[in-house]
Amino acid sequence: MLKKILLFSFVGIFAYIAFLIATLPIGVIWGQVSPKLPLRQLQLDVNGLSGTVWNGEALISVRGIEGVLGWDVSVMGLFTGQLPIDLALKSRAGDIQTTAKLTLGGGEIYNMKGEVRLAAFNPILKGQRLTLDGDVKIENLVLSYQGGQIAAASGLLNWTGGRVQYPAGRDTHENQFPPFVATLGQKADDVVVAIRDSQSSVNSIEADLDKTGMATVRVKRRLLDVANEPWPKNSSESDVVFKVRRKIL
């Protein structure tokens, strides 16, 4: 009889603890974690929270762009050493859905899809004299971060094209751009990005990120041709006209 009483007591206590964990309000955890996060550097404000640690929503704002971020954590993943989280972001700048998988050695974002409306960022870009138009469609974007570096990357980004204003010296130029497609992939240990317009087989922009976090961006003459900007005629559209190299990770 005593053994049964102890067993039932243990089961009851375990069930009660499990219930508390399963229904733990996100606000309780956020109050402990938020002071340790670089929210000010990211210019990220969390204005409201609802739900639990495992399933809920947050009203967030990044540089004036508000949105609702929802999450749904698969608790069963804890038994496999992984923590899958379904994420959905809805805002006036667009909607994005993805699944994140957290592990002890890093994490992964996969099956990211959605659409971003570039015009929503124009108030932020005003100081750079830049105005964007059109939508960017995200298809099957995958990013894996392991051992302190990006381990895998793939996916497509499609821009519908549109009217763009940009600085040119002291002046501001404006042109209608055709659709562009950006392909994300890997070459050896580097992450590579190739961007080209729908009217050419030549890349307008090429970029790569090596395992040390050094990024290199190369702009080809093809981009100037699309923008109707002048450039010496004795060059080819695949010639590099601008190159920048900077450590970003």
N, C-alpha and C positions, 0 to 999 in steps of 0.2 A: 504493500500500500504506500509506503513512504517513497519507494522508487517511482511509482506512478505519479505521486504528488510532485516530486522533484522534476520529473519529465514534463508534466503539464505546465509547471511553473516556468521551466526553461523555454518551452515552446511559446508560452504566452509572452514572456519577456522579449524573446527574439522577434516575435510578430509585432510587438509594440514598437521596438526599435526600428524594424523595417518600415513600419507605417510612418514613423517620424521622419525617417530619411526620405521616403518616397514623397512625402508632402511638405518637405522643407521649403519654405518660401524663399524665392530668389533674393528678396530684399535683405534677408538676414545674412546671406553669404556675400552679397554685393557690398554691404557696409563694411565687411572685414577686408575684402579684396581690393576694392576700388582705390584706396589710398596708395597702394603699391604699384598701380598701373600708370603708364605714361600718357594719361588722358589729355593733359594740357599740351604736350608736345604734338599729339595727334590732332589737336583741336576737336576732340570728340566730347560731346556732352550727352549724358544719359539723363533724360528728363522724367522718366517714368518706367516702372517695372510691374509686371503682373505674372502670376503663375508660380511654378516651382522651379527648382534647380534643373529638373528633368524635362519640363515642358512649360514654355512661357513665352512672353513677348517683352520687348523693350522699345520705348520711344527714344530714338537717338537723333542727334544732330551733328553734322560734320560741316563746319564752316558755313553754317546757315542752311544747309540742305537737310531737311528732316525726313525721317523714314521710320518704319516699324520693322524691327528685326525679331523674327520668331525662331525658336529652336525646339527640337525634339530629340532627346538623348536616348539611345538604345542601351538600357541598363545591362542587358544580356552580354553586351560587348566586354564588360568588365571581366567576365570569366575567361575571355580569350586574350587578355592583355591589350585590348584595343577599346576605344571609346567612340563609336560612330555617332555623329551628330548631324541631323538634317537641319539645314539653315535656309531661311527664306527672308529676303529683304524687299520691302515694298516702299517706294518713295516717288516723289515727283520727278526724280532723275531716272527712274526705271525700276524694273523688277528683276531680281536674280535669285535663283535657287541652286543649291549645291549640297554636297555631303562632305563633312570633314571627319577625318579619322585620326584620333590622337593616340600616340604610342609613347613608350618610355624614351625612345631614341629620336622622336621627331613627330611628324604629322603629315597628312596628305589631304588635299582638296581634290575631289574628282566629280565628274559628271556635272560640272558647272554650266549652267545655261541661263539665258535671260536676254534682256534688251536694255540699253542705256541711251537716254535722250541727252545728247550733248548740249543742247541749248540751255539746259538747267545749270550748267557750269559757267555760263557767260558772266554772271556777276562776279564770280571768283577770278575770272581771267581778264577782267576789265583793266586792271593795272598793267597787264602785259600787252595791252592793245590787241587782244586776240578775241575773235568771235567765231564760234563754231555752230554748225548746223547738222541736221541729219541724226540718224540712229545707228548705234553699234549693236549688232547681234552677236552674242557669245554662244559658241557651240562646243560642247564636250571638252571643256577646259580642264586639264589635269595638272596639278603641281604637287610634288612630293619633296619634303624637306627632311633629310636624315643626316645625322652625324655632323651637323653644323653647316650643311650646304644643300643646294637643290639637287635632288637625286633623279628626278624625272619631270618632264614638261611636255605637254602636247595640247593641241586645240586649235580652233579657228575663231577669228574675229572678222566680221563683215560690216563695213561701214557703207551706208546707203549713198554717201556722197552728199553734196550740198554747197551752199554759199559759205565761204570762209573769208574773214578779214584777218590780216596779219601784218606785223610791223615790217617795214622795208626801209632801213635807215631812219630818217626823221619822218618819213611818210607812212601812210597806212594803205596797203593794197587790198583789193577785194576781187575774188575770182570764184567761178563755179567749178567745183571739183567732181569728177566722176566717182563711182563706187570704188572702194579699195578693199582688199582682203589681206589680213595678216595671219601668217601661219607660224605657230609656236611649236618648236621641236628641240631635238638634241643632236649634237655632233660631238662624239667622244664624251668628254666631261663637261662640255659647254652647253648652255641653253642658247638657242639661236632663234631669232625672229626675222622673218622676211615679209616685207610689205610691198604690194604692187597694186597698180590700178587695173581696172577691168579692160582697158584698151591696149595693154602691153604685156609682153612676156618678160620684161626687164624689171627687176626690183627697184622701187623708188627709194626704199630705206632698208638697210640691213643692220641688225644689232646682235650682239652676243654677250653673254655673262659667264665668266669663267668661275671655277670652284673657289677662287680667292675673293669673290665678290666684286671683281673689276668688270665694269660694263663698257663696251665700245659701240658707238653708233656711227654708221656711215650713211650719208645722204648722197644719192646719185643724181646726175644731171637730169634724169628722167623726171624727177619731182619738179624741177624748175621748168621743164617743158610743159608739164601739165598745168602749172601755175602761170604759164605765159610770161615767165621772167627771162630777161636776156642773159645769154651766156655765149662764149666764143663758139662759132660754128665748126671749128676744126676739132672739137671734142666729140666723143660718142655719148649716147644717153646712159651708158653703164659706167661712165667715169665718176669717181668720187669727188664731189665738190666741197664737202664739209665732213669733218670727222671730229668726234669728241670722245674722250676716254676718261672715265671717272669711277671711283670706288663707291658702290652704293650698298654693299652688305658687309 
